Amino acid sequence: MSILSSIGRIAAEFSAARARHHTERTIRALPVELQKDIGWPDALNSDTRLRHGSQSWAGKH
């Protein structure tokens, strides 16, 4: 794997992590009733388990 492809992969993973963070902030800004309607607390719990599992901040390697 070349250095350029490694940098490109890391940049793509970082971009995806930023997009996930932005989406999470946007959903958390919604009223609690709307968060419950879209199932946000359940989605957050499963996502949190993935983040604290064997994956890195940027995804699987």
Phi and psi restraints in degrees (value plus and minus 20) as a CYANA .aco file:
   2 SER   PHI    -100.9   -60.9
   2 SER   PSI     143.8   183.8
   3 ILE   PHI     -84.3   -44.3
   3 ILE   PSI     -57.1   -17.1
   4 LEU   PHI     -87.0   -47.0
   4 LEU   PSI     -59.7   -19.7
   5 SER   PHI     -88.7   -48.7
   5 SER   PSI     -54.3   -14.3
   6 SER   PHI     -85.2   -45.2
   6 SER   PSI     -64.7   -24.7
   7 ILE   PHI     -83.6   -43.6
   7 ILE   PSI     -61.8   -21.8
   8 GLY   PHI     -82.4   -42.4
   8 GLY   PSI     -61.8   -21.8
   9 ARG   PHI     -84.1   -44.1
   9 ARG   PSI     -64.5   -24.5
  10 ILE   PHI     -84.0   -44.0
  10 ILE   PSI     -61.6   -21.6
  11 ALA   PHI     -83.2   -43.2
  11 ALA   PSI     -60.8   -20.8
  12 ALA   PHI     -85.7   -45.7
  12 ALA   PSI     -61.9   -21.9
  13 GLU   PHI     -84.8   -44.8
  13 GLU   PSI     -60.8   -20.8
  14 PHE   PHI     -83.9   -43.9
  14 PHE   PSI     -62.1   -22.1
  15 SER   PHI     -82.1   -42.1
  15 SER   PSI     -62.4   -22.4
  16 ALA   PHI     -84.8   -44.8
  16 ALA   PSI     -59.9   -19.9
  17 ALA   PHI     -83.6   -43.6
  17 ALA   PSI     -60.6   -20.6
  18 ARG   PHI     -84.1   -44.1
  18 ARG   PSI     -61.2   -21.2
  19 ALA   PHI     -83.9   -43.9
  19 ALA   PSI     -62.0   -22.0
  20 ARG   PHI     -81.8   -41.8
  20 ARG   PSI     -62.5   -22.5
  21 HIS   PHI     -83.3   -43.3
  21 HIS   PSI     -63.2   -23.2
  22 HIS   PHI     -83.0   -43.0
  22 HIS   PSI     -62.4   -22.4
  23 THR   PHI     -82.9   -42.9
  23 THR   PSI     -63.8   -23.8
  24 GLU   PHI     -81.9   -41.9
  24 GLU   PSI     -63.4   -23.4
  25 ARG   PHI     -82.0   -42.0
  25 ARG   PSI     -61.3   -21.3
  26 THR   PHI     -83.8   -43.8
  26 THR   PSI     -64.6   -24.6
  27 ILE   PHI     -87.5   -47.5
  27 ILE   PSI     -59.6   -19.6
  28 ARG   PHI     -84.8   -44.8
  28 ARG   PSI     -42.7    -2.7
  29 ALA   PHI     -97.9   -57.9
  29 ALA   PSI     -35.1     4.9
  30 LEU   PHI     -91.8   -51.8
  30 LEU   PSI     136.2   176.2
  31 PRO   PHI     -79.4   -39.4
  31 PRO   PSI     129.8   169.8
  32 VAL   PHI     -76.2   -36.2
  32 VAL   PSI     -57.8   -17.8
  33 GLU   PHI     -80.8   -40.8
  33 GLU   PSI     -62.1   -22.1
  34 LEU   PHI     -88.8   -48.8
  34 LEU   PSI     -57.5   -17.5
  35 GLN   PHI     -81.1   -41.1
  35 GLN   PSI     -61.1   -21.1
  36 LYS   PHI     -86.9   -46.9
  36 LYS   PSI     -59.1   -19.1
  37 ASP   PHI     -81.3   -41.3
  37 ASP   PSI     -55.3   -15.3
  38 ILE   PHI    -112.1   -72.1
  38 ILE   PSI     -18.2    21.8
  39 GLY   PHI      56.6    96.6
  39 GLY   PSI       7.6    47.6
  40 TRP   PHI     -81.9   -41.9
  40 TRP   PSI     -66.4   -26.4
  41 PRO   PHI     -78.6   -38.6
  41 PRO   PSI     -58.7   -18.7
  42 ASP   PHI     -87.3   -47.3
  42 ASP   PSI     -61.3   -21.3
  43 ALA   PHI     -85.4   -45.4
  43 ALA   PSI     -58.7   -18.7
  44 LEU   PHI     -84.0   -44.0
  44 LEU   PSI     -62.2   -22.2
  45 ASN   PHI     -82.9   -42.9
  45 ASN   PSI     -62.8   -22.8
  46 SER   PHI     -90.3   -50.3
  46 SER   PSI     -56.6   -16.6
  47 ASP   PHI     -86.8   -46.8
  47 ASP   PSI     -59.2   -19.2
  48 THR   PHI     -83.4   -43.4
  48 THR   PSI     -59.5   -19.5
  49 ARG   PHI     -82.7   -42.7
  49 ARG   PSI     -59.3   -19.3
  50 LEU   PHI     -85.4   -45.4
  50 LEU   PSI     -61.9   -21.9
  51 ARG   PHI     -85.5   -45.5
  51 ARG   PSI     -52.9   -12.9
  52 HIS   PHI    -114.8   -74.8
  52 HIS   PSI     -12.7    27.3
  53 GLY   PHI    -106.0   -66.0
  53 GLY   PSI    -162.3  -122.3
  54 SER   PHI    -106.7   -66.7
  54 SER   PSI     -17.1    22.9
  55 GLN   PHI    -108.7   -68.7
  55 GLN   PSI     134.9   174.9
  56 SER   PHI    -103.7   -63.7
  56 SER   PSI     158.9   198.9
  57 TRP   PHI     -81.4   -41.4
  57 TRP   PSI     -46.6    -6.6
  58 ALA   PHI    -124.6   -84.6
  58 ALA   PSI     -18.0    22.0
  59 GLY   PHI     102.3   142.3
  59 GLY   PSI    -192.2  -152.2
  60 LYS   PHI     -94.8   -54.8
  60 LYS   PSI     129.7   169.7
